Amino acid sequence: MYQIGQLFLFPVLVLVAAMFAYSFYALGSFILQALQRRRRSQHLAGFPLLQHVRKNAETTSDELDLLAHKLLEPARIASRIAPMLGLIGTMIPMGPALKSLTDGNLAKVSGNLTVAFSVVIIALIAASITYWIANVQRRWLAEEIVEIQKEKTA
């Protein structure tokens, strides 16, 4: 079991790094969308549901809801998966750290603990960023749905 667990360290580290990179990509996209929403041009950049309805007038409310979920999915998945990967990335190096402790090799203990705690910190930063983005975008999309419904009834 120990050897199997150790096989997953590198893939988990790569996935945590990817989640961290994605969180900053998503943050950049979020800031751009916030600026576009503030300007509110005629092209409706930053308003994906309104753009979709303008192009496809027959869009139903169920289709809008599905599109909203699809737009939120990457940030929501990242905000949930990153902490799990962080925990896995913390636990895997703890085995070798404990083994090194019994051998009296404090340098190896220190190295493994550094990896363990760094992974969880990076994963939690990624999760925090994507969680915040997903929640604000959820509100924005809800506001757009309300606006679309008002336009349809007017």
DSSP file (Angstrom, degrees, kcal/mol; ACC not computed):
  #  RESIDUE AA STRUCTURE BP1 BP2  ACC     N-H-->O    O-->H-N    N-H-->O    O-->H-N    TCO  KAPPA ALPHA  PHI   PSI    X-CA   Y-CA   Z-CA
    1    1 A M     >        0   0    0      0, 0.0     4,-2.6     0, 0.0     5,-0.2   0.000 360.0 360.0 360.0 -40.5    0.0    0.0    0.0
    2    2 A Y  H  >  +     0   0    0      1,-0.2     4,-1.9     2,-0.2     5,-0.1   0.925 360.0  47.0 -57.7 -46.9    2.8    2.4    0.9
    3    3 A Q  H  > S+     0   0    0      1,-0.2     4,-1.2     2,-0.2    -1,-0.2   0.877 111.1  51.6 -65.2 -38.3    4.4    2.0   -2.6
    4    4 A I  H  > S+     0   0    0      1,-0.2     4,-0.6     2,-0.2     3,-0.5   0.927 109.3  50.2 -64.3 -44.6    1.0    2.5   -4.3
    5    5 A G  H >< S+     0   0    0     -4,-2.6     3,-1.0     1,-0.2     4,-0.3   0.883 107.0  54.6 -60.1 -39.4    0.4    5.7   -2.4
    6    6 A Q  H >< S+     0   0    0     -4,-1.9     3,-1.2     1,-0.2     4,-0.5   0.778  96.5  66.4 -67.9 -26.1    3.8    7.0   -3.3
    7    7 A L  H 3< S+     0   0    0     -4,-1.2    -1,-0.2    -3,-0.5     3,-0.2   0.779  97.8  55.3 -63.7 -25.6    3.1    6.5   -7.0
    8    8 A F  T <X S+     0   0    0     -3,-1.0     4,-2.2    -4,-0.6    -1,-0.2   0.526  82.8  86.9 -87.8  -6.0    0.4    9.2   -6.7
    9    9 A L  H <> S+     0   0    0     -3,-1.2     4,-2.5    -4,-0.3     5,-0.2   0.955  90.4  44.3 -61.7 -51.7    2.6   12.0   -5.3
   10   10 A F  H  > S+     0   0    0     -4,-0.5     4,-2.4    -3,-0.2     5,-0.2   0.935 114.5  48.0 -62.7 -47.5    3.8   13.4   -8.7
   11   11 A P  H  > S+     0   0    0      0, 0.0     4,-2.4     0, 0.0    -1,-0.2   0.898 112.9  49.6 -59.6 -37.7    0.4   13.3  -10.4
   12   12 A V  H  X S+     0   0    0     -4,-2.2     4,-2.6     2,-0.2     5,-0.2   0.918 110.1  50.5 -66.8 -42.0   -1.2   15.0   -7.4
   13   13 A L  H  X S+     0   0    0     -4,-2.5     4,-2.2    -5,-0.2    -1,-0.2   0.902 111.6  48.5 -61.2 -40.8    1.5   17.7   -7.4
   14   14 A V  H  X S+     0   0    0     -4,-2.4     4,-2.3     2,-0.2    -2,-0.2   0.913 112.1  48.6 -65.3 -42.7    1.0   18.3  -11.1
   15   15 A L  H  X S+     0   0    0     -4,-2.4     4,-2.6     2,-0.2    -2,-0.2   0.890 110.7  50.0 -66.4 -39.1   -2.8   18.5  -10.6
   16   16 A V  H  X S+     0   0    0     -4,-2.6     4,-2.4     2,-0.2    -1,-0.2   0.921 111.4  49.2 -64.8 -42.1   -2.5   20.9   -7.7
   17   17 A A  H  X S+     0   0    0     -4,-2.2     4,-2.5    -5,-0.2    -2,-0.2   0.896 111.4  49.9 -62.3 -39.3   -0.1   23.1   -9.8
   18   18 A A  H  X S+     0   0    0     -4,-2.3     4,-2.9     2,-0.2    -2,-0.2   0.906 110.8  48.8 -65.8 -41.3   -2.7   23.0  -12.7
   19   19 A M  H  X S+     0   0    0     -4,-2.6     4,-2.4     2,-0.2    -2,-0.2   0.890 111.3  50.6 -64.3 -39.0   -5.5   24.0  -10.3
   20   20 A F  H  X S+     0   0    0     -4,-2.4     4,-1.4     2,-0.2    -2,-0.2   0.930 112.9  45.1 -63.9 -46.1   -3.3   26.8   -9.0
   21   21 A A  H  X S+     0   0    0     -4,-2.5     4,-2.0     1,-0.2     3,-0.2   0.920 112.9  51.4 -63.5 -43.7   -2.6   28.0  -12.6
   22   22 A Y  H  X S+     0   0    0     -4,-2.9     4,-3.4     1,-0.2     5,-0.3   0.893 104.0  58.0 -60.5 -39.7   -6.3   27.6  -13.5
   23   23 A S  H  X S+     0   0    0     -4,-2.4     4,-1.9     1,-0.2    -1,-0.2   0.877 109.2  44.2 -61.9 -36.3   -7.4   29.7  -10.5
   24   24 A F  H  X S+     0   0    0     -4,-1.4     4,-2.1    -3,-0.2    -1,-0.2   0.837 112.7  51.4 -77.9 -31.4   -5.3   32.7  -11.7
   25   25 A Y  H  X S+     0   0    0     -4,-2.0     4,-2.3     2,-0.2    -2,-0.2   0.937 112.5  46.8 -63.1 -46.5   -6.5   32.2  -15.3
   26   26 A A  H  X S+     0   0    0     -4,-3.4     4,-2.5     1,-0.2    -2,-0.2   0.870 109.7  54.1 -63.8 -36.7  -10.1   32.2  -14.0
   27   27 A L  H  X S+     0   0    0     -4,-1.9     4,-2.5    -5,-0.3    -1,-0.2   0.911 108.7  48.5 -64.2 -41.9   -9.3   35.3  -11.9
   28   28 A G  H  X S+     0   0    0     -4,-2.1     4,-2.2     2,-0.2    -2,-0.2   0.922 113.1  47.1 -62.5 -44.5   -8.0   37.1  -14.9
   29   29 A S  H  X S+     0   0    0     -4,-2.3     4,-2.5     1,-0.2    -2,-0.2   0.884 111.7  52.2 -63.2 -38.8  -11.1   36.2  -16.9
   30   30 A F  H  X S+     0   0    0     -4,-2.5     4,-2.6     2,-0.2    -2,-0.2   0.917 109.1  48.4 -64.3 -44.9  -13.3   37.2  -14.0
   31   31 A I  H  X S+     0   0    0     -4,-2.5     4,-2.2     2,-0.2    -2,-0.2   0.912 112.0  50.1 -63.0 -42.5  -11.7   40.6  -13.7
   32   32 A L  H  X S+     0   0    0     -4,-2.2     4,-2.3     1,-0.2    -2,-0.2   0.921 111.6  48.1 -61.2 -44.2  -12.1   41.1  -17.5
   33   33 A Q  H  X S+     0   0    0     -4,-2.5     4,-2.7     1,-0.2    -2,-0.2   0.895 109.1  53.5 -64.4 -39.3  -15.8   40.1  -17.2
   34   34 A A  H  X S+     0   0    0     -4,-2.6     4,-1.9     2,-0.2    -1,-0.2   0.911 110.0  47.7 -62.1 -41.7  -16.3   42.5  -14.3
   35   35 A L  H  X S+     0   0    0     -4,-2.2     4,-1.7     2,-0.2    -2,-0.2   0.904 112.4  49.4 -65.0 -41.0  -14.9   45.4  -16.3
   36   36 A Q  H  X S+     0   0    0     -4,-2.3     4,-2.3     1,-0.2     5,-0.4   0.894 110.4  50.3 -65.1 -39.9  -17.1   44.4  -19.3
   37   37 A R  H  < S+     0   0    0     -4,-2.7    -1,-0.2     1,-0.2    -2,-0.2   0.866 107.4  54.2 -66.5 -35.4  -20.2   44.3  -17.1
   38   38 A R  H  < S+     0   0    0     -4,-1.9    -1,-0.2    -5,-0.2    -2,-0.2   0.889 113.1  42.3 -65.8 -38.4  -19.4   47.7  -15.6
   39   39 A R  H  < S-     0   0    0     -4,-1.7    -2,-0.2    -5,-0.1    -1,-0.2   0.868  87.3-165.0 -75.5 -36.9  -19.2   49.2  -19.1
   40   40 A R     <  -     0   0    0     -4,-2.3    -3,-0.1     5,-0.2     6,-0.1   0.959  13.4-169.8  46.2  71.1  -22.3   47.4  -20.4
   41   41 A S    >   -     0   0    0     -5,-0.4     3,-1.2     4,-0.3    -1,-0.1  -0.204  38.2 -99.5 -78.3 175.4  -21.8   47.9  -24.1
   42   42 A Q  T 3  S+     0   0    0      1,-0.3    -1,-0.1     2,-0.1    -2,-0.0   0.747 122.2  62.3 -68.0 -22.8  -24.4   47.2  -26.8
   43   43 A H  T 3  S-     0   0    0      2,-0.0    -1,-0.3     1,-0.0     4,-0.1   0.577 102.4-134.8 -79.8  -8.5  -22.5   43.9  -27.6
   44   44 A L    X   +     0   0    0     -3,-1.2     3,-2.1     1,-0.2     7,-0.3   0.805  33.8 179.4  58.6  33.8  -23.3   42.7  -24.1
   45   45 A A  T 3  S+     0   0    0      1,-0.3    -4,-0.3    -9,-0.1    -5,-0.2  -0.470  70.7  30.1 -62.3 134.7  -19.7   41.5  -23.5
   46   46 A G  T 3  S+     0   0    0     -2,-0.2    -1,-0.3    -6,-0.1    -9,-0.1   0.360 101.7  88.9  93.6  -4.7  -19.6   40.1  -20.0
   47   47 A F    <>  +     0   0    0     -3,-2.1     4,-2.4     1,-0.1     5,-0.2  -0.705  49.8 171.1-122.9  77.2  -23.2   39.0  -20.1
   48   48 A P  H  > S+     0   0    0      0, 0.0     4,-2.1     0, 0.0    -1,-0.1   0.843  75.7  48.1 -63.0 -36.8  -23.1   35.5  -21.6
   49   49 A L  H  > S+     0   0    0      2,-0.2     4,-2.4     1,-0.2     5,-0.2   0.915 112.6  48.1 -71.8 -41.1  -26.8   34.6  -21.0
   50   50 A L  H  > S+     0   0    0      2,-0.2     4,-2.3     1,-0.2    -1,-0.2   0.906 111.9  50.9 -63.6 -40.7  -28.1   37.9  -22.4
   51   51 A Q  H  X S+     0   0    0     -4,-2.4     4,-1.8    -7,-0.3    -2,-0.2   0.925 110.3  49.8 -60.2 -44.1  -25.8   37.4  -25.5
   52   52 A H  H  X S+     0   0    0     -4,-2.1     4,-2.5     1,-0.2    -2,-0.2   0.909 111.3  47.9 -62.7 -42.6  -27.2   33.9  -25.9
   53   53 A V  H  < S+     0   0    0     -4,-2.4    -1,-0.2     1,-0.2    -2,-0.2   0.878 108.8  54.2 -67.7 -36.9  -30.8   35.0  -25.7
   54   54 A R  H  < S+     0   0    0     -4,-2.3     3,-0.3     1,-0.2    -1,-0.2   0.862 115.9  39.3 -64.6 -34.6  -30.1   37.8  -28.2
   55   55 A K  H  < S+     0   0    0     -4,-1.8     2,-0.4     1,-0.3    -2,-0.2   0.814 127.6  33.8 -82.2 -32.1  -28.7   35.3  -30.7
   56   56 A N    ><  +     0   0    0     -4,-2.5     3,-1.7    -5,-0.2    -1,-0.3  -0.786  66.1 178.3-127.8  85.7  -31.3   32.6  -29.9
   57   57 A A  T 3  S+     0   0    0     -2,-0.4    -1,-0.1    -3,-0.3    -4,-0.1   0.738  77.2  62.8 -63.6 -24.0  -34.6   34.2  -29.1
   58   58 A E  T 3  S+     0   0    0      2,-0.0    -1,-0.3     0, 0.0     2,-0.1   0.319  71.8 135.7 -85.5  10.2  -36.4   30.9  -28.6
   59   59 A T    <   -     0   0    0     -3,-1.7     2,-0.1    -6,-0.2    -6,-0.0  -0.369  47.5-140.1 -63.0 130.2  -34.2   29.9  -25.7
   60   60 A T     >  -     0   0    0     -2,-0.1     4,-2.0     1,-0.1     5,-0.1  -0.407  21.7-110.7 -85.9 166.6  -36.2   28.4  -22.9
   61   61 A S  H  > S+     0   0    0      1,-0.2     4,-2.3     2,-0.2     5,-0.1   0.837 119.7  55.4 -67.0 -31.6  -35.6   29.1  -19.2
   62   62 A D  H  > S+     0   0    0      2,-0.2     4,-2.4     1,-0.2    -1,-0.2   0.901 107.1  49.4 -66.3 -39.8  -34.5   25.5  -18.7
   63   63 A E  H  > S+     0   0    0      2,-0.2     4,-2.4     1,-0.2    -2,-0.2   0.884 110.7  50.6 -65.7 -38.0  -31.9   26.0  -21.5
   64   64 A L  H  X S+     0   0    0     -4,-2.0     4,-2.5     2,-0.2    -2,-0.2   0.913 110.2  49.6 -63.8 -43.0  -30.7   29.2  -19.8
   65   65 A D  H  X S+     0   0    0     -4,-2.3     4,-2.3     2,-0.2    -2,-0.2   0.911 111.2  49.2 -62.4 -42.9  -30.4   27.4  -16.5
   66   66 A L  H  X S+     0   0    0     -4,-2.4     4,-2.2     2,-0.2    -2,-0.2   0.908 111.3  49.4 -63.1 -42.7  -28.4   24.6  -18.2
   67   67 A L  H  X S+     0   0    0     -4,-2.4     4,-2.3     2,-0.2    -2,-0.2   0.897 109.5  52.2 -64.0 -40.5  -26.1   27.2  -19.8
   68   68 A A  H  X S+     0   0    0     -4,-2.5     4,-1.8     2,-0.2    -2,-0.2   0.923 110.4  47.8 -62.1 -44.1  -25.6   29.0  -16.5
   69   69 A H  H  X S+     0   0    0     -4,-2.3     4,-1.4     1,-0.2    -1,-0.2   0.898 110.7  52.2 -62.7 -39.8  -24.6   25.7  -14.8
   70   70 A K  H  < S+     0   0    0     -4,-2.2    -1,-0.2     1,-0.2    -2,-0.2   0.892 109.2  49.4 -63.8 -39.4  -22.3   24.9  -17.7
   71   71 A L  H  < S+     0   0    0     -4,-2.3     4,-0.3     1,-0.2    -1,-0.2   0.835 115.1  44.0 -69.0 -32.3  -20.6   28.3  -17.3
   72   72 A L  H  X S+     0   0    0     -4,-1.8     4,-2.3    -5,-0.2     5,-0.2   0.665  91.4  89.0 -83.9 -17.3  -20.1   27.8  -13.6
   73   73 A E  H  X S+     0   0    0     -4,-1.4     4,-2.8     1,-0.2     5,-0.3   0.864  81.7  51.2 -56.8 -47.8  -18.9   24.3  -13.8
   74   74 A P  H  > S+     0   0    0      0, 0.0     4,-2.4     0, 0.0    -1,-0.2   0.934 115.1  42.1 -59.6 -45.8  -15.1   24.7  -14.2
   75   75 A A  H  > S+     0   0    0     -4,-0.3     4,-2.3     2,-0.2    -2,-0.2   0.885 115.4  50.5 -68.3 -37.5  -14.8   27.1  -11.2
   76   76 A R  H  X S+     0   0    0     -4,-2.3     4,-1.0     2,-0.2    -1,-0.2   0.912 112.1  46.7 -66.3 -41.9  -17.1   25.0   -9.0
   77   77 A I  H >X S+     0   0    0     -4,-2.8     4,-3.0    -5,-0.2     3,-0.6   0.934 113.0  49.4 -65.2 -44.9  -15.3   21.8   -9.8
   78   78 A A  H 3X S+     0   0    0     -4,-2.4     4,-2.2    -5,-0.3    -2,-0.2   0.896 107.6  54.4 -61.7 -39.6  -11.9   23.5   -9.1
   79   79 A S  H 3< S+     0   0    0     -4,-2.3    -1,-0.2     1,-0.2    -2,-0.2   0.754 117.2  37.3 -68.2 -21.7  -13.1   24.9   -5.8
   80   80 A R  H <X S+     0   0    0     -4,-1.0     4,-0.8    -3,-0.6    -2,-0.2   0.807 119.0  45.0 -95.6 -36.0  -14.1   21.4   -4.7
   81   81 A I  H  X S+     0   0    0     -4,-3.0     4,-2.7     1,-0.2     5,-0.3   0.866 101.2  66.2 -78.5 -37.1  -11.3   19.3   -6.1
   82   82 A A  H  X S+     0   0    0     -4,-2.2     4,-2.5    -5,-0.3    -1,-0.2   0.900 101.3  47.5 -57.2 -46.0   -8.4   21.5   -5.1
   83   83 A P  H  > S+     0   0    0      0, 0.0     4,-2.3     0, 0.0    -1,-0.2   0.890 112.1  51.2 -64.0 -35.1   -8.8   21.0   -1.3
   84   84 A M  H  X S+     0   0    0     -4,-0.8     4,-2.4     2,-0.2    -2,-0.2   0.934 111.8  46.1 -64.4 -44.9   -9.1   17.2   -1.9
   85   85 A L  H  X S+     0   0    0     -4,-2.7     4,-3.1     1,-0.2    -1,-0.2   0.880 110.2  55.0 -64.6 -36.3   -6.0   17.2   -3.9
   86   86 A G  H  X S+     0   0    0     -4,-2.5     4,-1.1    -5,-0.3    -1,-0.2   0.905 108.6  47.9 -61.9 -41.5   -4.3   19.3   -1.3
   87   87 A L  H  X S+     0   0    0     -4,-2.3     4,-2.5     2,-0.2     3,-0.3   0.927 113.4  46.9 -65.1 -44.6   -5.2   16.8    1.4
   88   88 A I  H  X S+     0   0    0     -4,-2.4     4,-2.4     1,-0.2    -2,-0.2   0.931 111.4  51.9 -61.4 -44.5   -3.9   13.9   -0.7
   89   89 A G  H  < S+     0   0    0     -4,-3.1    -1,-0.2     1,-0.2    -2,-0.2   0.713 112.2  47.6 -66.1 -20.0   -0.7   15.9   -1.4
   90   90 A T  H  X S+     0   0    0     -4,-1.1     4,-0.6    -3,-0.3    -1,-0.2   0.862 113.0  46.4 -83.5 -41.1   -0.3   16.5    2.3
   91   91 A M  H >X S+     0   0    0     -4,-2.5     4,-0.9     1,-0.2     3,-0.6   0.864 102.7  61.9 -74.0 -36.1   -0.9   12.9    3.3
   92   92 A I  H >< S+     0   0    0     -4,-2.4     3,-0.8     1,-0.2    -1,-0.2   0.931 106.5  44.0 -60.1 -47.9    1.4   11.2    0.8
   93   93 A P  H 3> S+     0   0    0      0, 0.0     4,-1.9     0, 0.0    -1,-0.2   0.677  99.7  73.7 -72.1 -13.0    4.6   12.8    1.9
   94   94 A M  H <X S+     0   0    0     -4,-0.6     4,-2.6    -3,-0.6     5,-0.2   0.852  90.1  58.2 -68.0 -32.4    3.7   12.2    5.6
   95   95 A G  H <X S+     0   0    0     -4,-0.9     4,-2.3    -3,-0.8    -1,-0.2   0.970 110.2  40.6 -60.3 -55.5    4.5    8.5    5.2
   96   96 A P  H  > S+     0   0    0      0, 0.0     4,-2.7     0, 0.0    -1,-0.2   0.849 113.5  56.3 -62.7 -31.9    8.1    9.0    4.1
   97   97 A A  H  X S+     0   0    0     -4,-1.9     4,-1.9     2,-0.2    -2,-0.2   0.932 109.7  44.4 -64.7 -44.1    8.4   11.8    6.7
   98   98 A L  H  X S+     0   0    0     -4,-2.6     4,-1.9     2,-0.2    -1,-0.2   0.889 113.3  51.0 -66.8 -38.1    7.4    9.4    9.5
   99   99 A K  H  X S+     0   0    0     -4,-2.3     4,-1.3     1,-0.2    -2,-0.2   0.912 111.1  48.4 -64.0 -42.5    9.7    6.7    8.2
  100  100 A S  H  X>S+     0   0    0     -4,-2.7     5,-2.5     1,-0.2     4,-0.7   0.837 106.9  57.4 -66.6 -33.0   12.6    9.2    8.0
  101  101 A L  H ><5S+     0   0    0     -4,-1.9     3,-0.7     1,-0.2    -1,-0.2   0.909 105.9  48.7 -64.4 -41.8   11.8   10.3   11.6
  102  102 A T  H 3<5S+     0   0    0     -4,-1.9    -1,-0.2     1,-0.2    -2,-0.2   0.818 111.4  50.8 -68.0 -28.2   12.2    6.7   12.9
  103  103 A D  H 3<5S-     0   0    0     -4,-1.3    -1,-0.2    -5,-0.1    -2,-0.2   0.576 114.6-119.5 -82.1  -9.4   15.5    6.5   11.0
  104  104 A G  T <<5 +     0   0    0     -3,-0.7     2,-1.3    -4,-0.7    -3,-0.2   0.649  67.3 140.5  81.0  15.5   16.7    9.7   12.5
  105  105 A N     >< +     0   0    0     -5,-2.5     4,-1.7     1,-0.2     3,-0.3  -0.700  20.9 172.7 -94.1  86.5   17.0   11.5    9.2
  106  106 A L  H  > S+     0   0    0     -2,-1.3     4,-2.6     1,-0.2    -1,-0.2   0.774  72.7  61.9 -69.2 -26.5   15.7   14.9   10.1
  107  107 A A  H  > S+     0   0    0      2,-0.2     4,-2.3     1,-0.2    -1,-0.2   0.915 106.9  44.9 -64.9 -41.8   16.7   16.4    6.7
  108  108 A K  H  > S+     0   0    0     -3,-0.3     4,-2.6     2,-0.2     5,-0.2   0.883 111.5  53.4 -68.4 -37.8   14.3   14.0    4.9
  109  109 A V  H  X S+     0   0    0     -4,-1.7     4,-2.5     1,-0.2     5,-0.2   0.948 110.7  47.2 -59.2 -48.4   11.6   14.7    7.5
  110  110 A S  H  X S+     0   0    0     -4,-2.6     4,-2.2     1,-0.2    -2,-0.2   0.908 111.9  50.0 -60.8 -44.4   12.0   18.4    6.9
  111  111 A G  H  X S+     0   0    0     -4,-2.3     4,-1.9     1,-0.2    -1,-0.2   0.918 113.0  45.6 -61.8 -45.0   11.9   18.0    3.1
  112  112 A N  H  X S+     0   0    0     -4,-2.6     4,-2.5     1,-0.2    -1,-0.2   0.885 112.9  49.7 -68.2 -38.6    8.8   15.9    3.2
  113  113 A L  H  X S+     0   0    0     -4,-2.5     4,-2.6    -5,-0.2     5,-0.3   0.868 107.8  54.8 -68.1 -34.6    7.0   18.2    5.6
  114  114 A T  H  X S+     0   0    0     -4,-2.2     4,-2.1    -5,-0.2    -2,-0.2   0.931 111.1  44.8 -62.3 -45.0    7.8   21.2    3.4
  115  115 A V  H  X S+     0   0    0     -4,-1.9     4,-2.4     2,-0.2     5,-0.2   0.934 112.8  52.4 -62.3 -46.1    6.3   19.5    0.4
  116  116 A A  H  X S+     0   0    0     -4,-2.5     4,-1.5     1,-0.2    -2,-0.2   0.928 115.1  38.5 -58.4 -49.0    3.2   18.4    2.4
  117  117 A F  H  X S+     0   0    0     -4,-2.6     4,-1.9     1,-0.2    -1,-0.2   0.835 113.9  54.7 -76.5 -30.7    2.4   21.8    3.8
  118  118 A S  H  X S+     0   0    0     -4,-2.1     4,-2.5    -5,-0.3     5,-0.2   0.916 106.9  51.8 -65.7 -41.8    3.3   23.7    0.6
  119  119 A V  H  X S+     0   0    0     -4,-2.4     4,-2.5     1,-0.2     5,-0.2   0.925 110.5  46.9 -61.7 -45.7    0.9   21.5   -1.4
  120  120 A V  H  X S+     0   0    0     -4,-1.5     4,-2.3    -5,-0.2    -1,-0.2   0.883 112.2  50.6 -67.7 -36.2   -2.1   22.1    0.9
  121  121 A I  H  X S+     0   0    0     -4,-1.9     4,-2.1     2,-0.2    -2,-0.2   0.942 112.6  45.6 -65.4 -46.4   -1.4   25.9    1.0
  122  122 A I  H  X S+     0   0    0     -4,-2.5     4,-2.2     1,-0.2    -2,-0.2   0.903 113.7  50.1 -63.6 -41.1   -1.3   26.1   -2.7
  123  123 A A  H  X S+     0   0    0     -4,-2.5     4,-2.5    -5,-0.2    -1,-0.2   0.896 110.4  49.3 -65.3 -39.7   -4.4   24.0   -3.1
  124  124 A L  H  X S+     0   0    0     -4,-2.3     4,-2.4     2,-0.2    -1,-0.2   0.858 109.2  52.1 -70.0 -34.0   -6.3   26.0   -0.6
  125  125 A I  H  X S+     0   0    0     -4,-2.1     4,-2.3     2,-0.2    -2,-0.2   0.944 111.6  47.2 -63.3 -46.7   -5.4   29.3   -2.3
  126  126 A A  H  X S+     0   0    0     -4,-2.2     4,-2.3     1,-0.2     5,-0.2   0.916 113.5  48.3 -60.3 -43.8   -6.6   27.9   -5.6
  127  127 A A  H  X S+     0   0    0     -4,-2.5     4,-2.4     1,-0.2    -1,-0.2   0.897 110.5  51.2 -65.0 -40.2   -9.9   26.7   -4.0
  128  128 A S  H  X S+     0   0    0     -4,-2.4     4,-2.1     2,-0.2    -2,-0.2   0.921 111.5  46.7 -63.9 -44.3  -10.4   30.0   -2.3
  129  129 A I  H  X S+     0   0    0     -4,-2.3     4,-2.3     1,-0.2    -2,-0.2   0.948 116.1  43.6 -63.4 -49.1  -10.0   32.0   -5.5
  130  130 A T  H  X S+     0   0    0     -4,-2.3     4,-2.5     1,-0.2    -1,-0.2   0.832 111.6  54.3 -70.4 -30.9  -12.3   29.7   -7.6
  131  131 A Y  H  X S+     0   0    0     -4,-2.4     4,-2.1    -5,-0.2    -1,-0.2   0.935 110.4  46.4 -64.9 -45.8  -14.9   29.5   -4.8
  132  132 A W  H  X S+     0   0    0     -4,-2.1     4,-2.2    -5,-0.2     5,-0.2   0.928 113.7  48.8 -61.7 -45.7  -15.1   33.3   -4.7
  133  133 A I  H  X S+     0   0    0     -4,-2.3     4,-2.8     1,-0.2     5,-0.2   0.932 110.5  50.6 -60.4 -47.2  -15.3   33.5   -8.5
  134  134 A A  H  X S+     0   0    0     -4,-2.5     4,-2.0     1,-0.2    -1,-0.2   0.886 110.9  49.1 -60.9 -39.7  -18.0   30.8   -8.7
  135  135 A N  H  X S+     0   0    0     -4,-2.1     4,-1.7     2,-0.2    -1,-0.2   0.915 113.3  44.4 -69.4 -42.2  -20.2   32.5   -6.1
  136  136 A V  H  X S+     0   0    0     -4,-2.2     4,-2.5     1,-0.2    -2,-0.2   0.925 114.3  50.0 -67.6 -42.7  -20.0   36.0   -7.7
  137  137 A Q  H  X S+     0   0    0     -4,-2.8     4,-2.8    -5,-0.2     5,-0.2   0.863 105.9  57.2 -64.0 -34.3  -20.6   34.6  -11.2
  138  138 A R  H  X S+     0   0    0     -4,-2.0     4,-2.1    -5,-0.2    -1,-0.2   0.920 108.9  46.2 -60.8 -42.7  -23.6   32.6   -9.8
  139  139 A R  H  X S+     0   0    0     -4,-1.7     4,-2.5     2,-0.2    -2,-0.2   0.928 111.7  51.4 -65.1 -44.7  -25.1   35.9   -8.7
  140  140 A W  H  X S+     0   0    0     -4,-2.5     4,-2.1     1,-0.2    -2,-0.2   0.927 111.3  47.3 -58.2 -45.3  -24.3   37.6  -12.0
  141  141 A L  H  X S+     0   0    0     -4,-2.8     4,-2.3     1,-0.2    -1,-0.2   0.876 110.4  52.4 -66.8 -36.7  -26.0   34.8  -13.9
  142  142 A A  H  X S+     0   0    0     -4,-2.1     4,-2.3    -5,-0.2    -1,-0.2   0.907 108.8  50.9 -63.6 -40.7  -29.0   34.9  -11.6
  143  143 A E  H  X S+     0   0    0     -4,-2.5     4,-2.2     1,-0.2    -2,-0.2   0.896 110.0  50.1 -62.4 -39.8  -29.3   38.7  -12.3
  144  144 A E  H  X S+     0   0    0     -4,-2.1     4,-2.6     2,-0.2    -2,-0.2   0.907 108.9  51.2 -65.6 -41.3  -29.1   38.0  -16.0
  145  145 A I  H  X S+     0   0    0     -4,-2.3     4,-2.5     2,-0.2    -2,-0.2   0.912 110.3  49.5 -62.7 -42.1  -31.9   35.4  -15.8
  146  146 A V  H  X S+     0   0    0     -4,-2.3     4,-2.1     1,-0.2    -1,-0.2   0.922 111.7  48.7 -61.9 -43.5  -34.1   37.8  -13.9
  147  147 A E  H  X S+     0   0    0     -4,-2.2     4,-2.1     2,-0.2    -2,-0.2   0.899 111.2  49.7 -63.5 -41.2  -33.5   40.5  -16.5
  148  148 A I  H  X S+     0   0    0     -4,-2.6     4,-2.1     1,-0.2    -1,-0.2   0.912 110.4  50.1 -64.2 -42.6  -34.3   38.1  -19.4
  149  149 A Q  H  X S+     0   0    0     -4,-2.5     4,-1.8     1,-0.2    -1,-0.2   0.877 109.8  51.1 -64.3 -37.7  -37.5   37.0  -17.7
  150  150 A K  H  X S+     0   0    0     -4,-2.1     4,-1.3     1,-0.2    -1,-0.2   0.906 110.0  50.0 -65.1 -40.8  -38.5   40.7  -17.2
  151  151 A E  H  < S+     0   0    0     -4,-2.1    -2,-0.2     1,-0.2    -1,-0.2   0.885 110.1  50.6 -64.6 -38.5  -37.8   41.3  -20.9
  152  152 A K  H  < S+     0   0    0     -4,-2.1    -1,-0.2     1,-0.2    -2,-0.2   0.846 112.9  44.7 -70.5 -33.8  -39.9   38.3  -22.0
  153  153 A T  H  <        0   0    0     -4,-1.8    -1,-0.2     1,-0.2    -2,-0.2   0.694 360.0 360.0 -83.1 -17.5  -42.9   39.4  -19.9
  154  154 A A     <        0   0    0     -4,-1.3    -1,-0.2    -5,-0.2    -2,-0.2   0.486 360.0 360.0 -81.6 360.0  -42.7   43.0  -21.0
